[in-house]
Amino acid sequence: MTAGRMILAALFLSAFVLESQGQAGQVIQIDFSNPGLTPSHWTLVVHPDGSGHFHSEMGKKPSEASQNYGSPRLDAPDQDRDVHLSARFTEGVFETARNHKWFNEECESHLKVAFQGWKELSYTGPEGQGSCKFNYARNKEIQALGDSLVSVASMILEGARLEILLQHDRLGLDKEMDYVVEAQGDGRILQICTIRGILERLAEDQGVMERVRKRARVLLAKTEE
């Protein structure tokens, strides 16, 4: 290799390392709170490679009239788990943050709409820091991002419910899987990849109903790459 090519190769490697280090230092987080829901508070952290972490806290149990994430039949206990999102979804999250000054802008619309829960989006990375908080966003793209991340959280919580049912109420899995298939189909829950583990267990477990195993296999086939 000539000296010129060696220099170009070194420059390329340095640029790649710097880009990788920059991406590794980027973090987006959503902090959600609504005392009328169970759980009442959760956070989801996302990194550029799709890795992340989900933490939820039950809070005080809401009244029967209040809503619940996903199915109202079962409350998931406090969660503290690592998750992994698809590459396409993660890219969209960071693209939206980049398009909106890393959340260094006013997000709240101040419209008189029903309370949906406070969603605080925040970014930390080489570009700096930013955050904005809203019930209903003034910008459609920010609102869509908030809605999609809430749907991801709903998927993670649904996976936790399936784990509880597998352990304590296998007959209850049939109705719960009906809900998962329906909610995944209409977008109420997103990112099947976050619950791949429990779906694989259900698909392979001879001790659960064949109908449950079949639904688990159908959902696994839709898992985002």
URSULPE-V585031 format. One record per pair of residues at least 4 apart in sequence whose C-alpha atoms are under 6 Angstrom apart, sorted by the first residue. I is the first residue (numbers start at 1). J is the second residue. Records with the same first field share a line. If there is no record, write none. Layout:
I=J + J
This chain:
25=125
26=124 + 125
27=46 + 47 + 123 + 124
28=45 + 46 + 122 + 123
29=44 + 45 + 121 + 122
30=43 + 44 + 120 + 121
31=43 + 119 + 120
32=41 + 42 + 118 + 119
33=40 + 41 + 117 + 118
34=40 + 117
35=40
36=62 + 66
37=67 + 68
38=58 + 68
39=57 + 58
40=58 + 59
41=56 + 57
42=55 + 56
43=54 + 55
44=53 + 54
45=52 + 53
46=52
47=51 + 52
50=84 + 85 + 90
51=84
52=82 + 83 + 84
53=81 + 82 + 83
54=80 + 81
55=79 + 80
56=78 + 79
57=78
58=78
62=66
68=72
69=154
76=160 + 161
83=194
84=194
86=224 + 225
97=102
98=102
102=123 + 130
103=130 + 131 + 132
104=130 + 131
107=132 + 134 + 137 + 138
108=134 + 136 + 137 + 138
109=136 + 137 + 138
116=135
117=135
118=134 + 135
119=133 + 134
120=132 + 133
121=131 + 132
122=130 + 131
123=129 + 130
124=128 + 129
137=143
151=188 + 189 + 190
152=189 + 190 + 191
154=189
155=189 + 190
159=195
165=169 + 170
166=170
173=177
174=212
179=183
180=184
183=188 + 189
184=189
192=223
193=223
199=216
201=205
202=213
203=213 + 216 + 217
